Amino acid sequence: MIVIKTIAETQQYIAHEKAAGKSIGFVPTMGALHAGHLALVARAKQSCDVVVVSIFVNPTQFTDASDLAKYPVTLEADMEKLEASGVDVLFLPSVVEMYPNEASKHTDYDLGYLDTVLEAAARPGHFKGVALIVGKLLDAVQPNQLFMGQKDFQQLQVVRKLIKDHNIPTELVSCPIVREADGLAMSSRNVRLHGEHREVATELSKALYQLKEDVGSKPLAEAKAVALAHLNSHPLIDVVYLETVNGHTLVPVTDLAEAPEVAALLAARVGGVHLLDNIILKP
């Protein structure tokens, strides 16, 4: 595995590989890698000749400085996992490399409705930071395909809009959520869950699976209300939102017939840790 720390070297390497007719797959991460990240790598290796993974804890997407400070950093272990997974290139830039001056931190993207609801409502400015860094990373790596996980469902729609609006010649590949054996969606934040908080966090996926089962026999709004009541019955769970939405636009829906794809999106705080999960209800 080659480790590259500058944009210029990365672009030079990618240009050489593309000139040789090779396709480039890219997995952007913020490190603290787990099996979910490695599943993205495996999917990229199936589809592409060269797999590039980036590790960069992006400061512009953190609206709370304490959250940034608490983000786990496990670089040595991450590199071992990537090496063992057969990654070709690790792009490991510094903050100064990605943001050489203050102006470079403020490129604005019009994300429209996506930047007003759900995670965006709870974390103002977060998705502008996501769009900013993804745009910079795509410019550096110039991949044929970009692999991202379904767990961050709203982020997927933001990146899809970024690629479409700016005519970026990269295909976004959405990959299924990878879960722990007890159903908890894998996340780098899970290491901050301990004891009863870790145990009760499994109620998030249980509620979503029950919701999906219930929509077979109950109206969508009723099934959602049952799931929400179940979550609210746990004193250690602080529900931020549970919404059933059009899977493409994130506009709320109250009936499965209202959209070709319907997803249930959930965010909750357990032991002070902000957790995300979702499930596709249709198709």
C-alpha positions, 0 to 999 in steps of 0.5 A: 500500500502506497501512502500519499500525503499531497494532492499533487502526488495523488493526482500524478499517481491517478493520471498514470494509472488511468493512462494505463487503462485502470479504473479508480475506486475511492472510499473516503473516511475519517479513520477509526475504521471498522467492518463497515468501512472495510466492506466498502473497500471490498466492494470497491475492489470488486469493481475497480482496478485501483482502490484509494482510501482517504483518512481525513478528519474534516474540521469543516463538518463539525458544528461542535468543537468538542465533538471534533476533539472527541472523534477517535483517531486510530491511525496505526490500526487503520493502516494495518486494516487497509494494508490487510484489505489490499488497498492500493493507496492511502491518501493521508492529507493534513488539514493545511493540505486540504485547506491551505488558507481561510478562504478555502474553508468557505466555498459555499454549495447550494444544497437546497432542501437537503440542507434544512431538514433532519441532520441539517436541522440538528447540525447547521452547516454540517452538510456544507462542510461535507460537500466542501471536503467531498468536492476537494477529495474528488478533485484530488482522486478523480475516481471512476466510482465513489463508494459510500455507506447507506447508514449516512443516508442524508449524506448520500443524497447530498453527495449525489446532488453535488456530483449532479450539480457540478457534472463530476464524472464519478459514479456514486455507489451506495453500499448497504449498512453493516451491522454488529451481531446484535443489529447496531449499525456500525459506526466509529462513534460506537466506541463511545458507548459503554455498559447499559448505553451500548445495550440499549442502543440496539433498540434503534435497529429493533424499532426500525425492523419492527416498523418495516414489518408493521407497514405490511399490516398497518398504515405507515403513519401508525407504524411510525407512531408505534416505533416512536412510542417504543423508542421514547419508552426507553429513558436512556434514548433521546430521539432526535427524529424518526421520519419516513421520507421519499428516499430520493428527495427526503421530503416526508411521506405518510403513505408508501404510495407517495414515492417510488422509494421510501425510507425511515430515517432515525437519529437518537442520542444514547449516553450523549452519543449521536447515532444514526440508522435507517431502513428502506421500507420500499421497494 
